Amino acid sequence: MKSTKQSAVTAQDVADLAGVSRAAVSRTFTKNGSVSIETREKVEKAAAQLGYQVNFLAQGLNRKRSLLIGVVVARLSDPFRSQLLEGLLNEIQARGYQALVTEVGNAEELEATIRRFTQFRVSGVIVTSGQPPIGLIKECIHFNIPVVGINRYAKIPHVDFVCSDNVTGAQLAAQQLIKSGCQSIGWLNYRYSTWGGVTRGDAFSQVLQATEPWCYQNLTTICAQEDGYEGGRKAAHEMLKNGGKLDGIYCANALLACGFLDGMREHGMDAPNDFHIIGFDDTPQTAQYSYRLSTIRQDVMEIAKRALWCLESRAQDASLLQRLEVVPVSLVLRNTSPEAFSVKPSHS
């Protein structure tokens, strides 16, 4: 990492040498940027002296050439993550760019990724991992690379995030379960969950507390020992083994929901006759006949569009304040929690 840092000159280095703000450096190298002749001369002289090379998306746009966008991914075996990557690739290519996709799982991979991004002079980075290393984001900032994170948030100046509306998703799920007559409600997540999963659970708890205090007081939190289908399936077995009984459950993601549903079926219980279940993501698997899972739908294409918009606009002005783009979600009702259907209260 040290050798990479030593070989790069940042906009801040140019600003310090020229005695101007970093924003002034950005405007100097942006087409039609508003900057005085004196400031422009100072910046250009300092940039030449330091060997600074501009690496903004806007420069690529001005030259009418394709540029690379780095995309950081994790666990593409998850249907939603692969669906999101597909949406991002489509949007990246539609805007005339190419994607450089990489996965970061440890410190060595982080160093290799930063080296690759700087060698190929990527013009922006999109981090899709639910738990991306903060070090990656900070390194991107160090090298003047615009970066945007998806479905997570952190207070990092000049770094934008695009997230699905987890609060509205929780409201929709809670309203549907209550309307269906559920009174013994559970929330299913997994250990070491992503920011998105934790936020969904917190929002769900807060909604129940505000609208249905009795349900909130009896809310059962189930923590699967692993993510994915097997995590949900084993969680169902463990809950029943311990004598637990629910008539409604909201799940952090689609794979957990499908696994939990099958786990309950293995014990002779099925939705919606014995309980209601609502997942999150609306992946293709949830629409299959064997599941027909009611779910909160994330708008993958809108997420991709806003992520690219964040990169392009920040390339035009790196001094923009941090932005959090919240993408609307919707409730998709299928067999596991249909409209106007009530289950028998589990505590009766």
QUICOR-V113145 format. One record per backbone hydrogen bond with DSSP energy under -0.5 kcal/mol. NH is the residue of the N-H (numbers start at 1). CO is the residue of the C=O. E is the energy in kcal/mol with one decimal. If there is no record, write none. Layout:
NH/CO/E ; NH/CO/E
//
This chain:
5/1/-2.1 ; 6/2/-2.3 ; 7/3/-1.1 ; 8/5/-1.2 ; 14/10/-1.6 ; 15/11/-2.5 ; 16/12/-2.6 ; 17/13/-2.2 ; 18/14/-2.5 ; 19/15/-1.4 ; 20/15/-2.2 ; 25/21/-1.3 ; 26/22/-2.1 ; 27/23/-2.5 ; 28/24/-2.0 ; 29/25/-1.6 ; 30/27/-1.1 ; 33/30/-2.4 ; 35/33/-0.9 ; 40/36/-2.6 ; 41/37/-2.3 ; 42/38/-2.0 ; 43/39/-2.6 ; 44/40/-2.8 ; 45/41/-2.1 ; 46/42/-2.3 ; 47/43/-2.8 ; 48/44/-2.2 ; 49/45/-2.2 ; 50/46/-2.2 ; 51/47/-1.3 ; 52/47/-2.5 ; 59/56/-0.6 ; 60/56/-1.1 ; 61/57/-2.1 ; 62/58/-2.3 ; 63/59/-1.6 ; 64/60/-0.5 ; 64/61/-1.0 ; 65/60/-1.7 ; 69/98/-2.6 ; 70/124/-2.8 ; 71/100/-2.5 ; 72/126/-2.9 ; 73/71/-0.5 ; 73/102/-2.7 ; 78/75/-1.8 ; 82/78/-2.0 ; 83/79/-2.1 ; 84/80/-2.8 ; 85/81/-2.2 ; 86/82/-2.1 ; 87/83/-2.0 ; 88/84/-2.5 ; 89/85/-2.8 ; 90/86/-2.2 ; 91/87/-2.1 ; 92/88/-3.0 ; 93/89/-2.4 ; 94/90/-2.2 ; 95/91/-1.3 ; 96/93/-1.6 ; 97/92/-2.4 ; 98/67/-2.4 ; 100/69/-2.6 ; 101/99/-0.6 ; 102/71/-2.6 ; 104/73/-0.9 ; 105/103/-0.5 ; 110/106/-2.1 ; 111/107/-2.3 ; 112/108/-2.3 ; 113/109/-2.4 ; 114/110/-2.4 ; 115/111/-2.3 ; 116/112/-2.4 ; 117/113/-2.9 ; 118/114/-2.4 ; 119/115/-2.4 ; 120/116/-2.4 ; 122/117/-2.2 ; 123/68/-2.9 ; 124/68/-0.5 ; 125/146/-2.4 ; 126/70/-3.1 ; 127/125/-0.5 ; 127/148/-2.7 ; 128/72/-2.8 ; 128/126/-0.7 ; 129/72/-0.6 ; 132/129/-0.9 ; 136/133/-1.1 ; 137/133/-1.1 ; 138/134/-2.5 ; 139/135/-2.2 ; 140/136/-2.1 ; 141/137/-2.0 ; 142/138/-2.2 ; 143/139/-1.8 ; 144/141/-1.8 ; 145/140/-3.1 ; 146/144/-0.6 ; 148/125/-2.3 ; 149/160/-2.4 ; 150/127/-2.5 ; 151/162/-3.2 ; 156/154/-1.8 ; 159/156/-1.6 ; 160/147/-1.2 ; 161/323/-2.3 ; 162/149/-2.9 ; 163/325/-3.0 ; 165/327/-2.4 ; 166/164/-1.7 ; 169/165/-2.0 ; 170/166/-2.1 ; 171/167/-2.1 ; 172/168/-2.7 ; 173/169/-2.2 ; 174/170/-2.7 ; 175/171/-2.6 ; 176/172/-2.0 ; 177/173/-2.3 ; 178/174/-2.4 ; 179/175/-2.5 ; 180/176/-1.5 ; 181/178/-1.7 ; 182/177/-2.3 ; 185/183/-0.8 ; 186/248/-2.2 ; 187/220/-2.7 ; 188/250/-2.6 ; 189/187/-0.5 ; 189/222/-2.2 ; 191/224/-2.3 ; 193/190/-0.8 ; 195/130/-1.1 ; 196/151/-0.7 ; 198/194/-2.3 ; 199/195/-2.5 ; 200/196/-2.2 ; 201/197/-1.9 ; 202/198/-2.4 ; 203/199/-2.5 ; 204/200/-2.2 ; 205/201/-2.3 ; 206/202/-2.2 ; 207/203/-2.3 ; 208/204/-2.2 ; 209/205/-2.2 ; 210/206/-1.9 ; 211/207/-2.3 ; 212/208/-2.4 ; 216/212/-2.3 ; 217/213/-2.5 ; 218/214/-1.1 ; 219/216/-1.4 ; 220/185/-2.3 ; 221/219/-0.5 ; 222/187/-3.3 ; 222/220/-0.6 ; 223/221/-0.5 ; 224/189/-3.1 ; 224/222/-0.7 ; 231/227/-0.6 ; 232/228/-1.9 ; 233/229/-2.5 ; 234/230/-2.7 ; 235/231/-1.6 ; 236/232/-1.7 ; 237/233/-1.8 ; 238/234/-2.6 ; 239/235/-2.4 ; 240/236/-2.2 ; 241/237/-2.3 ; 242/238/-1.7 ; 243/240/-1.5 ; 244/239/-2.7 ; 247/184/-2.3 ; 248/184/-1.3 ; 249/276/-1.7 ; 250/186/-2.4 ; 251/278/-2.6 ; 252/188/-2.3 ; 254/280/-1.1 ; 257/253/-1.7 ; 258/254/-2.6 ; 259/255/-2.4 ; 260/256/-2.6 ; 261/257/-2.5 ; 262/258/-2.1 ; 263/259/-2.3 ; 264/260/-2.2 ; 265/261/-1.9 ; 266/262/-1.9 ; 267/264/-1.3 ; 268/265/-2.2 ; 269/264/-2.2 ; 272/275/-0.5 ; 274/270/-2.8 ; 275/270/-0.6 ; 276/247/-1.6 ; 277/336/-1.4 ; 278/249/-2.2 ; 279/294/-2.6 ; 281/296/-3.2 ; 286/283/-1.1 ; 287/283/-0.7 ; 287/284/-1.0 ; 288/284/-0.5 ; 288/285/-1.2 ; 291/288/-1.7 ; 292/288/-2.7 ; 293/286/-2.4 ; 294/277/-0.6 ; 295/332/-2.2 ; 296/279/-1.4 ; 297/295/-0.6 ; 297/330/-3.3 ; 298/281/-1.2 ; 299/328/-0.5 ; 300/298/-1.3 ; 303/299/-2.2 ; 304/300/-2.3 ; 305/301/-2.4 ; 306/302/-2.5 ; 307/303/-2.1 ; 308/304/-2.1 ; 309/305/-2.1 ; 310/306/-2.3 ; 311/307/-1.8 ; 312/308/-2.6 ; 313/309/-2.7 ; 314/310/-2.1 ; 315/311/-1.9 ; 316/312/-1.4 ; 317/313/-1.4 ; 320/317/-1.5 ; 325/161/-3.0 ; 325/323/-0.6 ; 326/324/-0.6 ; 327/163/-3.1 ; 327/325/-0.6 ; 330/297/-1.2 ; 332/295/-3.3 ; 332/330/-0.5 ; 333/331/-0.6 ; 334/332/-0.5 ; 335/292/-0.8 ; 336/292/-1.5 ; 337/334/-0.9 ; 338/335/-0.6 ; 341/338/-0.7 ; 343/180/-1.3 ; 348/345/-1.2
//
